Amino acid sequence: MNYYPFESGAPRRRQAIVELVRGQAVHSQAELKRLLRQRGFAVAQPTLSRDVRELGLAKTPQGYVAPEATGPAFGPPARREARLGQALRGFALSVQAAGSLVVVKTPPAAAHPVARAIDEAPLAAAVGTIAGDDTVFIATPGERTARAVARQLARILGTSSAEAGA
């Protein structure tokens, strides 16, 4: 099993959970698990509990409810930012702007968790990511935006703006 914030299939499954609880009364995790299975998601109880917690769902007498701040499938913005910080501090070795791209270097096999955290984070200027084995490319609309994203990621990582290619 993959490390939880970056496990495969989590975003689609979490999107399905949000859709289910917004679309109907879901009174228990057992019921939620059954409804997910009907949608093609086989999920273990600990994973489902973690999803419920990460999405910030609250259990009320009417069933689970999703807070309005919950983004589609990824949880509240503050939680997504925290996961980005955790991923960058845990894996990123450097951040540098290169044209309209931002390049994040990681140890071998660590690029995918970093890319996932970037994709899930509320970085409006990041258009998308491509992850290799030890490198993440972040596409942005232009050079100025790339420098701003690099500075933002460098601040989170705790490196200087000069190292970020500012």
Secondary structure in CASP SS format (residue, H / E / C, confidence):
PFRMAT SS
TARGET T0000
AUTHOR 0000-0000-0000
METHOD secondary structure of the structure
MODEL  1
M C 1.00
N C 1.00
Y C 1.00
Y H 1.00
P H 1.00
F H 1.00
E C 1.00
S C 1.00
G C 1.00
A H 1.00
P H 1.00
R H 1.00
R H 1.00
R H 1.00
Q H 1.00
A H 1.00
I H 1.00
V H 1.00
E H 1.00
L H 1.00
V H 1.00
R H 1.00
G H 1.00
Q C 1.00
A C 1.00
V C 1.00
H C 1.00
S C 1.00
Q H 1.00
A H 1.00
E H 1.00
L H 1.00
K H 1.00
R H 1.00
L H 1.00
L H 1.00
R H 1.00
Q H 1.00
R C 1.00
G C 1.00
F C 1.00
A C 1.00
V C 1.00
A C 1.00
Q H 1.00
P H 1.00
T H 1.00
L H 1.00
S H 1.00
R H 1.00
D H 1.00
V H 1.00
R H 1.00
E H 1.00
L H 1.00
G C 1.00
L C 1.00
A E 1.00
K E 1.00
T E 1.00
P C 1.00
Q C 1.00
G E 1.00
Y E 1.00
V E 1.00
A C 1.00
P C 1.00
E C 1.00
A C 1.00
T C 1.00
G E 1.00
P C 1.00
A C 1.00
F C 1.00
G E 1.00
P C 1.00
P H 1.00
A H 1.00
R H 1.00
R H 1.00
E H 1.00
A H 1.00
R H 1.00
L H 1.00
G H 1.00
Q H 1.00
A H 1.00
L H 1.00
R H 1.00
G H 1.00
F H 1.00
A C 1.00
L C 1.00
S E 1.00
V E 1.00
Q E 1.00
A E 1.00
A E 1.00
G C 1.00
S C 1.00
L E 1.00
V E 1.00
V E 1.00
V E 1.00
K E 1.00
T C 1.00
P C 1.00
P C 1.00
A C 1.00
A C 1.00
A H 1.00
H H 1.00
P H 1.00
V H 1.00
A H 1.00
R H 1.00
A H 1.00
I H 1.00
D H 1.00
E H 1.00
A C 1.00
P C 1.00
L C 1.00
A C 1.00
A C 1.00
A C 1.00
V C 1.00
G E 1.00
T E 1.00
I E 1.00
A E 1.00
G C 1.00
D C 1.00
D C 1.00
T E 1.00
V E 1.00
F E 1.00
I E 1.00
A E 1.00
T C 1.00
P C 1.00
G C 1.00
E H 1.00
R H 1.00
T H 1.00
A H 1.00
R H 1.00
A H 1.00
V H 1.00
A H 1.00
R H 1.00
Q H 1.00
L H 1.00
A H 1.00
R H 1.00
I H 1.00
L H 1.00
G C 1.00
T C 1.00
S C 1.00
S C 1.00
A C 1.00
E C 1.00
A C 1.00
G C 1.00
A C 1.00
END
